[in-house]
């Protein structure tokens, strides 16, 4: 839209259904490339993407022409379909319902990118549940424990 200007940096965090550790190191890079393509197709800019077998972080320069919910619907639906069509898991792959999204100022972008790129090191000392709760607390997001990502089964 003409004369609409924005600078919105959003950090999304989401997990496979039941927080199962299904994202395998053999194909995670291809998944990240695929998700990057979805983000770019929707006219957003991927700033950083990385994760662990049980969750993903994506950090994007977000265009305000689409809702966050619509973007996440596209990312989750398209990437699930890609994983399933390529038979990358033994069972049907699904993302868990919901996600976390946190906004950052331009001055914080380098630190967030660094944090996401260092997920493997970070998670040697912190599990996903603690990490996710720390985001909710840091950003003062009220939450109900029963709606936090389900524990692995």
C-alpha positions as CSV (number, residue, x, y, z in Angstrom):
1,X,0.0,0.0,0.0
2,X,1.4,3.4,-1.0
3,X,2.6,5.6,1.8
4,X,2.7,2.8,4.4
5,X,6.0,2.4,6.1
6,X,7.0,0.0,8.8
7,X,9.9,-1.6,10.5
8,X,8.7,-4.7,12.5
9,X,11.1,-7.5,13.6
10,X,9.3,-10.6,14.9
11,X,10.8,-13.7,16.5
12,X,8.6,-16.7,16.2
13,X,9.0,-19.9,18.2
14,X,7.1,-23.1,17.4
15,X,7.4,-26.9,17.9
16,X,6.4,-30.2,16.4
17,X,3.2,-31.7,17.8
18,X,3.6,-32.9,21.4
19,X,7.1,-31.3,21.3
20,X,8.5,-34.5,19.9
21,X,12.1,-34.2,18.7
22,X,11.3,-34.9,15.0
23,X,13.5,-32.4,13.2
24,X,16.5,-34.5,12.2
25,X,20.0,-33.0,11.6
26,X,20.1,-34.7,8.3
27,X,17.4,-32.6,6.8
28,X,17.0,-29.6,9.1
29,X,19.0,-27.3,6.8
30,X,16.7,-28.1,3.9
31,X,13.7,-27.5,6.2
32,X,15.1,-24.1,7.1
33,X,15.6,-23.3,3.4
34,X,12.1,-24.4,2.6
35,X,10.6,-22.2,5.4
36,X,12.8,-19.3,4.3
37,X,11.2,-19.7,0.9
38,X,7.7,-19.6,2.4
39,X,8.5,-16.4,4.3
40,X,10.0,-14.7,1.2
41,X,7.0,-15.8,-0.9
42,X,4.9,-13.8,1.6
43,X,7.1,-10.8,1.1
44,X,8.8,-10.9,4.5
45,X,12.6,-11.0,5.0
46,X,14.1,-13.9,6.8
47,X,16.7,-12.5,9.3
48,X,17.6,-15.8,11.0
49,X,16.3,-19.4,11.3
50,X,17.6,-22.2,13.4
51,X,16.4,-24.6,16.1
52,X,16.7,-27.9,17.7
53,X,15.0,-31.3,17.1
54,X,12.0,-30.2,19.2
55,X,11.5,-26.5,18.1
56,X,12.4,-23.8,15.6
57,X,13.1,-20.1,15.9
58,X,12.5,-17.8,13.0
59,X,13.3,-14.1,13.1
60,X,11.9,-12.0,10.3
61,X,11.5,-8.5,9.0
62,X,7.7,-8.5,8.9
63,X,5.6,-6.7,6.3
64,X,2.3,-5.4,7.7
65,X,0.4,-6.5,4.6
66,X,-0.3,-10.0,6.2
67,X,-1.3,-11.0,9.7
68,X,1.0,-13.0,11.9
69,X,-1.5,-15.8,12.1
70,X,-1.8,-16.0,8.3
71,X,2.0,-16.2,8.0
72,X,2.3,-18.9,10.6
73,X,-0.6,-20.9,9.0
74,X,1.3,-20.8,5.7
75,X,4.7,-21.7,7.3
76,X,3.3,-24.6,9.3
77,X,0.9,-26.0,6.6
78,X,3.4,-25.8,3.7
79,X,6.4,-27.1,5.7
80,X,4.4,-30.0,7.2
81,X,3.3,-30.9,3.7
82,X,6.9,-30.8,2.5
83,X,8.1,-33.0,5.4
84,X,5.4,-35.5,4.8
85,X,5.7,-35.6,1.0
86,X,9.4,-36.2,1.4
87,X,8.8,-39.0,4.0
88,X,11.3,-37.4,6.4
89,X,9.6,-38.8,9.5
90,X,8.3,-42.3,10.3
91,X,4.9,-41.0,11.2
92,X,2.8,-38.1,9.9
93,X,4.4,-34.8,10.8
94,X,2.4,-32.0,12.4
95,X,3.3,-28.8,14.1
96,X,1.9,-28.2,17.5
97,X,-1.0,-25.7,17.7
98,X,0.1,-22.2,18.7
99,X,3.4,-20.4,18.7
100,X,5.2,-17.7,20.5
101,X,6.0,-14.3,18.8
102,X,8.1,-11.6,20.3
103,X,9.0,-8.2,18.8
104,X,12.3,-6.5,18.8
105,X,13.6,-3.0,18.0
106,X,16.1,-2.4,15.2
107,X,19.0,-2.0,17.7
108,X,18.3,-5.5,19.1
109,X,18.5,-7.3,15.7
110,X,22.2,-8.4,15.9
111,X,21.7,-9.9,19.4
112,X,18.6,-11.8,18.3
113,X,20.3,-13.2,15.2
114,X,23.3,-14.3,17.3
115,X,21.0,-15.9,19.9
116,X,19.1,-17.9,17.2
117,X,22.3,-18.9,15.3
118,X,23.7,-20.3,18.6
119,X,20.8,-22.5,19.5
120,X,22.9,-25.7,19.6
121,X,25.3,-24.2,22.2
122,X,22.5,-22.5,24.2
123,X,20.6,-25.7,24.6
124,X,23.5,-27.6,26.1
125,X,22.5,-25.8,29.3
126,X,18.9,-24.9,28.9
127,X,15.9,-27.0,27.8
128,X,13.1,-25.7,25.5
129,X,10.5,-25.5,28.2
130,X,12.7,-23.2,30.3
131,X,13.7,-21.2,27.3
132,X,10.1,-20.7,26.2
133,X,9.0,-19.7,29.7
134,X,11.8,-17.2,30.0
135,X,10.6,-15.5,26.8
136,X,7.1,-15.3,28.2
137,X,8.4,-13.9,31.4
138,X,10.9,-11.5,29.8
139,X,8.1,-10.1,27.6
140,X,5.6,-10.1,30.5
141,X,3.2,-12.3,28.6
142,X,0.5,-13.8,30.9
143,X,0.0,-17.5,30.2
144,X,-1.8,-20.5,31.5
145,X,0.5,-23.5,32.1
146,X,-2.1,-25.8,30.5
147,X,-1.7,-24.0,27.2
148,X,2.1,-24.1,27.1
149,X,3.6,-26.5,24.5
150,X,2.8,-30.1,25.6
151,X,5.7,-32.2,26.9
152,X,7.0,-35.0,24.7
153,X,5.2,-38.3,24.8
